[in-house]
Structure formats: structure tokens, C-alpha cells
Amino acid sequence: MWVVQFIRLNWGGLLTHLESLPWPAPGSVQVLVRDEEDSCFGLWMIYDGKLAEVPLPHTKREPFEGNSVTGVLSRTDQP
């Protein structure tokens, strides 16, 4: 398990870097990402050699141009 904290917009190459590592079992890799504006962590897993976000119940990701690498992940079951 690794834990890494980045300053906003400073982690753009992280997902690509993680994809490039020689994982012994790529199907077991799970990456939790929470950007500054997110209300919860997003789950990313490797599918066909690429990290892809796994849709989580009661969440919605929307673009946040210029201020986020992945957009903003919000819970839809919270006020």
C-alpha cells in the first residue's frame, strides 16, 4: 500500500505512471483518488492495461475545467 499526497494539479501523470509499472497481478491494483473538490474518494482499477474509474453508487463525476485532473466527484445521496 502506498499513500501519496500531491498539491493540486501536480499529479496529472500519476495514473499513467501507475499503468506503466510491471504489476504482478494488474487486476488486483486499486487506486483511491480524492481531489481537493471531491466529496469522496473515487476508485480506479486497471482494465486492459489502463486505469479506469469504477462507477460507484450514489456518485457523479463532472468536469471542472482548469482546476482538476479528473473532474469533481460528488455524492448524490448527500445534501
C-alpha positions as CSV (number, residue, x, y, z in Angstrom):
1,M,0.0,0.0,0.0
2,W,1.2,3.5,-0.9
3,V,-0.2,6.8,0.2
4,V,0.8,9.9,-1.7
5,Q,-0.4,13.5,-1.3
6,F,0.0,16.0,-4.1
7,I,-0.5,19.7,-4.5
8,R,-3.5,20.5,-6.8
9,L,-2.9,19.7,-10.5
10,N,0.6,18.3,-9.6
11,W,-0.4,14.7,-10.1
12,G,-1.5,14.6,-13.7
13,G,1.0,11.9,-14.7
14,L,0.3,9.7,-11.7
15,L,-2.3,7.4,-13.3
16,T,-0.2,6.9,-16.5
17,H,2.9,6.2,-14.3
18,L,0.9,3.6,-12.3
19,E,-0.3,2.0,-15.5
20,S,3.3,1.6,-16.7
21,L,4.5,-0.3,-13.7
22,P,5.1,-4.1,-14.0
23,W,2.4,-5.2,-11.6
24,P,2.5,-8.9,-10.9
25,A,-1.3,-9.0,-10.7
26,P,-2.7,-5.9,-12.5
27,G,-6.2,-7.0,-11.9
28,S,-5.7,-6.5,-8.2
29,V,-4.5,-2.9,-8.4
30,Q,-6.8,-0.4,-6.8
31,V,-6.2,3.3,-6.7
32,L,-8.2,5.6,-4.5
33,V,-8.2,9.2,-5.7
34,R,-9.7,12.2,-3.9
35,D,-9.0,15.6,-5.4
36,E,-9.4,18.8,-3.4
37,E,-13.0,19.5,-4.5
38,D,-14.2,15.9,-4.4
39,S,-16.7,14.9,-1.6
40,C,-15.4,11.3,-1.6
41,F,-12.7,9.0,-3.0
42,G,-13.0,7.6,-6.5
43,L,-11.9,4.0,-7.2
44,W,-9.7,3.3,-10.2
45,M,-8.7,-0.1,-11.4
46,I,-6.6,-1.5,-14.3
47,Y,-8.7,-2.8,-17.2
48,D,-7.0,-3.9,-20.4
49,G,-3.7,-2.2,-19.2
50,K,-5.3,1.2,-18.4
51,L,-6.6,2.7,-15.2
52,A,-10.3,3.4,-15.4
53,E,-12.6,4.8,-12.8
54,V,-15.1,2.3,-11.4
55,P,-18.6,3.8,-11.2
56,L,-19.6,4.0,-7.5
57,P,-23.3,4.0,-6.4
58,H,-24.6,7.4,-5.5
59,T,-21.8,9.4,-7.1
60,K,-21.4,11.6,-10.1
61,R,-18.2,13.0,-11.7
62,E,-18.4,16.3,-13.6
63,P,-15.7,18.2,-15.5
64,F,-14.0,21.0,-13.6
65,E,-12.0,22.7,-16.3
66,G,-8.6,24.1,-15.4
67,N,-8.7,23.1,-11.7
68,S,-8.8,19.3,-11.7
69,V,-7.1,16.4,-13.3
70,T,-10.2,14.2,-13.3
71,G,-13.1,16.5,-12.6
72,V,-15.1,16.7,-9.4
73,L,-16.7,13.6,-7.8
74,S,-19.8,14.3,-5.8
75,R,-22.1,12.1,-3.8
76,T,-25.7,12.3,-5.0
77,D,-27.2,11.0,-1.7
78,Q,-26.0,13.9,0.4
79,P,-27.5,17.4,0.6
